[in-house]
Amino acid sequence: MSKEELIKKFYKTCESEKIELDNLDYAKLIINEQGEVVVENEHGTQFDIDELSKSDIEYFYENL
């Protein structure tokens, strides 16, 4: 599962459920102000999908 595949699937609905990440934070995919798909955790911190573990990326993909 790649970042590109996840982004492509996300764009089909532009909706993401919150999931529990490996570090126990909850997060969802969003489109930021620059128009990029990023991860946002429950604290409002945004970061690139590349910072997710492979298992987190796969879990997001399965739950879109």
Secondary structure as a PSIPRED ss2 file (coil, helix, strand):
# PSIPRED VFORMAT (PSIPRED V4.0)

   1 M C   1.000  0.000  0.000
   2 S C   1.000  0.000  0.000
   3 K H   0.000  1.000  0.000
   4 E H   0.000  1.000  0.000
   5 E H   0.000  1.000  0.000
   6 L H   0.000  1.000  0.000
   7 I H   0.000  1.000  0.000
   8 K H   0.000  1.000  0.000
   9 K H   0.000  1.000  0.000
  10 F H   0.000  1.000  0.000
  11 Y H   0.000  1.000  0.000
  12 K H   0.000  1.000  0.000
  13 T H   0.000  1.000  0.000
  14 C C   1.000  0.000  0.000
  15 E C   1.000  0.000  0.000
  16 S C   1.000  0.000  0.000
  17 E C   1.000  0.000  0.000
  18 K C   1.000  0.000  0.000
  19 I E   0.000  0.000  1.000
  20 E E   0.000  0.000  1.000
  21 L C   1.000  0.000  0.000
  22 D C   1.000  0.000  0.000
  23 N C   1.000  0.000  0.000
  24 L C   1.000  0.000  0.000
  25 D C   1.000  0.000  0.000
  26 Y E   0.000  0.000  1.000
  27 A E   0.000  0.000  1.000
  28 K E   0.000  0.000  1.000
  29 L E   0.000  0.000  1.000
  30 I E   0.000  0.000  1.000
  31 I E   0.000  0.000  1.000
  32 N C   1.000  0.000  0.000
  33 E C   1.000  0.000  0.000
  34 Q C   1.000  0.000  0.000
  35 G C   1.000  0.000  0.000
  36 E C   1.000  0.000  0.000
  37 V E   0.000  0.000  1.000
  38 V E   0.000  0.000  1.000
  39 V E   0.000  0.000  1.000
  40 E E   0.000  0.000  1.000
  41 N E   0.000  0.000  1.000
  42 E C   1.000  0.000  0.000
  43 H C   1.000  0.000  0.000
  44 G C   1.000  0.000  0.000
  45 T C   1.000  0.000  0.000
  46 Q E   0.000  0.000  1.000
  47 F E   0.000  0.000  1.000
  48 D C   1.000  0.000  0.000
  49 I H   0.000  1.000  0.000
  50 D H   0.000  1.000  0.000
  51 E H   0.000  1.000  0.000
  52 L C   1.000  0.000  0.000
  53 S C   1.000  0.000  0.000
  54 K H   0.000  1.000  0.000
  55 S H   0.000  1.000  0.000
  56 D H   0.000  1.000  0.000
  57 I H   0.000  1.000  0.000
  58 E H   0.000  1.000  0.000
  59 Y H   0.000  1.000  0.000
  60 F H   0.000  1.000  0.000
  61 Y H   0.000  1.000  0.000
  62 E H   0.000  1.000  0.000
  63 N C   1.000  0.000  0.000
  64 L C   1.000  0.000  0.000
